[in-house]
């Protein structure tokens, strides 16, 4: 079955950096738009950043200039580089793989990011 496995979360001080990774298996990775979502306690899951099959990226305004999404199709992996982290970035971060034409929408199990001094 399809697996998306996130890693790289943890505890970081405000202003610090983290790099999240999401390794995909059992999909043709290059055919999927990849995305990072996050869900803070008591809040709805929100889209953070996306990267299309062509490498076009987009991100929510609250992380622009601080977070960068990238992908390595040879490694079936998508990354989220996070810098200048703030308390409000604390959340569980989820990886998503989507192919609308195939009707596929897959999720990882999530990785916790906690920004605290």
N, C-alpha and C positions, 0 to 999 in steps of 0.2 A: 504494500500500500504506500501511498504518497506520504513522505515525511518532510516536514520543515522543522529544523532544529535550531533554535536561537541560542546564542551564547554571548558572553561579554558583559552581562549586567553586573551590578554590584552597588556598593556604597561609595559615594564620591562627595567631596566637599563642594560647596558653591564655588563656581568659577572653574571647576575641574573639567576633565574630559573623559569620555569613554568611547569605545568602539564596539558596537554590536555587530554580530555576524549571524547570518541565517543560511544554513546549508540545506539544500533541497536534494531529495532523492526520489527516484521513480517517476520523474517528469522530464519532458524535454524542456529544460530550464529556459532556453533561449526563446521559447514561444510564449512565455508568460510575462505579463506585467507584474512587477514585484512592488510591494508596498510595506511600509511600517505604520502600524497603528499603536496607540497607547490608551490605557485605561487607568485613570487615577481612582483612588477609593471614593465611592459614592458618586462617581461621574460616568457618563456614557463613554464608550470606546470612540476615539477620534482618530481620523487620518492624520498622519504626521508627514509622510513623504512618499512619493512614488517614483518609479523609474520604468519606463516603457521598454519594449523589446528593442527599440531603436536607440535607447540610452537617454531619451529625453526625461528630464527630472522636474519635479515640482514639489513644493512643500508648503505647509501651512504657515501663515504669516508669523506666528509666534516663535517659529524656529528658524526663519530665514536668516541667513548670515551666521548661524551657529551650528546647524546640522547639515550634513552632506550625505546624500544617498548615492551609492555606486553599486555596480554589479561586476562579477567576473564570471562570464558564461563558461569558461573553461573549467572553473572550480564549482560551478552550480551554486554560487554563493552571492548573497546580497549583503551589503554593509550599511551601517548607519554610523557615521562619525559625528559625535556630539561634543561640542566644546562650549565654554562659557555657561556651564550648566547652572540652572536655577532651581530653587526649592520646588517651583511649580512644574518642573520636568519630572518629578517623582511619579512613577507609574509602572505598571506592567507593560512592557513593549512586546508587541506581537508582529510576527512576519506573516505576510499574505501573498499568495500567488494566484493570479487570476488570468483566465483565458476565456473571454466572453464568447467567442465563436464555438469553443468546445463545451461551454457551459460549466467550466471548472472554476472552483473557488476554494482554495485550501488555506488552512491556518496552522501556525505553529502553536506551541504550548505556552509561549510567553517567557520573558525574562524580566526580573525585577530590577528597576533602576531607582535607587534612593539617593536623593541629593540632600545632604544634611551635614551640619558642622558638629 
